[in-house]
């Protein structure tokens, strides 16, 4: 099982980024997928999830209305569209299965700063 996250970067408050996570080594379309993040000095936290078919999503309260999770099962890829970014969103972002979590990828750094 492998996850390769990409799309992070430095963005000003109020800006947007779209993260991608390419998954391999398992039957991607049968798993609920999630995004997680870890800020400096803090524990990793769950951000959003999407059902295996993509018809149901869930978000932590602090990102509701700003972040959108989606997936393309033909490409074994899950996305996170992040709008109206805040400095508090600064973290390394990871994807993983929501259950039966596998080894973490390298993540992608998101820095929100003016």
C-alpha positions in Angstrom: 0.0 0.0 0.0 1.3 3.4 -0.9 0.1 7.0 -0.9 1.8 9.9 -2.7 0.5 13.3 -1.8 1.2 16.4 -3.8 -0.1 20.0 -4.4 1.0 21.7 -1.3 2.8 25.0 -1.1 3.0 28.5 0.4 -0.2 30.5 0.0 -1.5 33.8 1.5 -4.5 33.8 3.8 -7.7 33.6 1.8 -6.0 31.7 -1.0 -6.7 28.2 -2.4 -4.8 25.0 -3.0 -5.8 21.6 -4.5 -4.1 18.6 -3.0 -3.9 15.2 -4.7 -3.2 11.8 -3.3 -2.3 8.9 -5.6 -3.0 5.5 -4.0 -1.7 2.1 -5.0 -1.4 -1.4 -3.7 -5.0 -2.0 -2.7 -8.6 -2.0 -4.1 -9.0 1.8 -3.9 -12.6 2.0 -5.0 -13.8 -0.2 -2.1 -12.4 2.0 0.7 -13.6 5.1 2.5 -10.7 7.6 2.1 -9.7 10.4 4.3 -7.4 13.4 4.5 -5.5 14.1 7.7 -3.1 16.9 8.8 -0.4 17.4 11.3 0.7 20.9 12.4 4.1 21.5 14.1 4.1 20.3 17.7 0.6 18.8 17.4 -0.9 15.4 16.8 -2.2 14.3 13.5 -5.9 15.1 13.1 -8.6 13.9 10.8 -9.8 16.5 8.2 -12.3 15.0 5.8 -13.6 11.7 4.5 -15.3 10.4 1.4 -17.3 7.2 0.8 -16.0 4.6 -1.5 -18.4 5.7 -4.3 -17.9 9.4 -3.6 -21.5 10.1 -2.8 -21.0 10.9 0.9 -18.5 13.2 2.6 -17.7 14.4 6.0 -15.5 17.3 7.4 -14.1 18.4 10.7 -16.0 21.5 11.9 -13.1 23.9 11.4 -12.9 23.2 7.6 -16.6 22.9 6.8 -17.7 25.2 4.0 -14.0 25.8 3.0 -12.6 22.4 2.0 -14.1 19.9 -0.5 -13.0 16.3 -0.7 -13.5 14.3 -4.0 -12.1 11.2 -5.6 -11.6 9.6 -9.0 -11.7 5.8 -8.7 -10.6 5.4 -12.3 -7.3 7.1 -11.3 -7.0 5.8 -7.7 -6.8 9.4 -6.6 -8.4 11.4 -3.8 -8.4 15.2 -3.8 -8.8 18.0 -1.3 -9.8 21.4 -2.6 -9.0 24.0 0.0 -10.4 27.5 -0.2 -10.3 30.5 2.1 -7.2 29.2 3.7 -6.2 30.4 7.2 -2.9 30.4 9.0 -4.4 27.7 11.3 -4.6 25.4 8.2 -0.7 25.3 8.1 0.3 21.6 8.4 1.6 18.6 6.5 -1.4 16.9 4.8 -1.7 13.2 4.4 -4.3 10.8 2.9 -5.0 7.3 4.1 -7.8 4.8 4.4 -10.4 5.8 7.0 -10.4 2.3 8.4 -7.6 -0.3 8.2 -5.1 2.6 8.0 -1.9 1.8 6.2 1.6 3.3 6.4 1.6 7.0 6.0 3.1 8.7 2.9 5.5 11.6 3.0 2.6 14.1 3.0 2.5 17.5 1.4 3.3 20.7 3.2 0.7 23.5 3.3 1.9 26.8 4.6 -0.6 29.7 4.9 1.2 33.0 5.6 1.4 36.5 4.5 
